[in-house]
Structure formats: C-alpha cells, structure tokens
C-alpha cells in the first residue's frame, strides 16, 4: 500500500477508469458485445430467412441495413455474425496467451539450450508474415471456422512468448526470487508464486491489443473463403459475398465493415488505456 492507502492494483484501475481513451474503447466493445448477445431479441428478422421478392433492397424501416442477394436482413446477419466474429477474436487470444506464456516462462527461466530452442522456433514463426502463415495453416488443414481459429491462434503465440520471456529474464534475478531459492522453495512454487503473477500486466495489454488483430485475421480468412462457411453469418464472410454487388448495393459492405472497425478500434483504444494504467510509473489520478 502507498501513502494514500491504495494498492498498485487499485491505482491502476483508477488510472484506467479516468482515461478517456480507455473508456471510449471499453464503451465501443461493450456496445457491440451487447448488440451481439441480444441479437435474438433485437434482430428484426431471422438471419437466414430468405425473401426473394425483397433481394438487394436498400436500407428502409423494415430492413434498416437493407437486404442481401437472397433477401436476407443484413442487420440481423450483422448482429448474429457478431457472435461468431467476437468469439473468433477471443479464442485465439486465450489459446495464444496460454501457450505463449508457458513457452515464454519456460524459456526465460530455464535458459541455456531450452531458451535457444524455444526462441529460435519463435523466430521462425515471426519471420513469416502473419497472414501468409495463417493461410498456409488453413490451406493445409482445410477451410472452416475451427481451422481458421487454430491458424490465428498459432500465429499469435510468438508475440506472447517473447514478451513473457523478456519479463521472466528480469524477474528471475530479483532479490525475492533469490530469497525463495535460498529457503528451499521448489521451482514450480517460484514460477507460480513469484514469476507468473508479475508477468500478467504485459500479458493483459498484449491480449487486449491481439483481439483486434485476431478479428481482422479471421475476417480476412473468411473474406477469402477459408474461414466461416455460408450460411453462417460472419462479418468477413458478409464482406466477401457482398463485394460482387458493388457499387450499387453499398450497404452489403459498409455495415459489416463498420462493425469490424468499431471492434478493432475499441480493442486498440482499450489496450492503450490498459498499457498506461498498468505502467508503474504512471501518475495517480484524482
């Protein structure tokens, strides 16, 4: 606790909630998440209900976002598609953070040949453009949502591994870690009690920033026909199917694209806010 009786965690939360950038990002994500979760109650039509007599109609009172080439309500498909797109952004982050953190801690704490082997493997993955690596993985495993999520997850591992390794290298030389070794604490206890908790700040920041990357990557794979497959609605798939009707049916591209932009912008703004809030040198607010 500091002189004001506040723990570092409390001060970090105060800085976060007093950051206009962080709050803007949080609100954007919260609104899109709410709309997606509430889709069964607020969507005006079933997402896959076809009406061939109303195909490619522009925005109207009945169809606020217009209709697609099958007469389906674009608003309903955008709302339901948000569930798939947001899940596609969260799963790679969880998978990448778990595997990357494990490899980073192991590499940084063990050192020697283990460190060299893990880091050279990460260097190989980082040497390839992320989207090309994801395309190669999906091309090998076959198109589909699960394979696309797996591909983006694998692509995200090296960033976590390098960040956590760097943090672990400095933590293992700290006095309290040396003291724990001196009193006979096991390696597992040292890692669980002293190393992992102190790597959480960069992991949280990296995860918030990776959500936008994951959603963009999954949308790109769906746009290329390698991600979510029709008739399941997904923002990337909607962009792909709608590009054939440009420029006349502009609403098929604009509305899914706006939702992607809002989520990516919100994730990046919140990530910037978290980075500033978790900075131990940050100034306390109020």
Secondary structure, DSSP 8 states (H G I E B T S, - for coil): --TTS--HHHHHHHHHHT-HHHHHHHHHHHHHHHHHHTHHHH-SS-TT---GGGTT----SSSTT-B-TTS-BHHHHHHHHHHHHHHHHHHHHHHHHHHHHHHHHHHHHH-HHHHHHHHHHHHHHHHS-HHHHHHHHHHHH-SSHHHHHHHHHHHHHHHHHHHHHHHHHHHTTSHHHHHHHHTT--HHHHIIIIIGGGGHHHHHHHHHHHHHHHHHHHHHHHHTTSSS-TTS--HHHHHHHHGGGTTTTTHHHHHHHHHHHHHHHHHHHHHHHHHHHT-TTS----
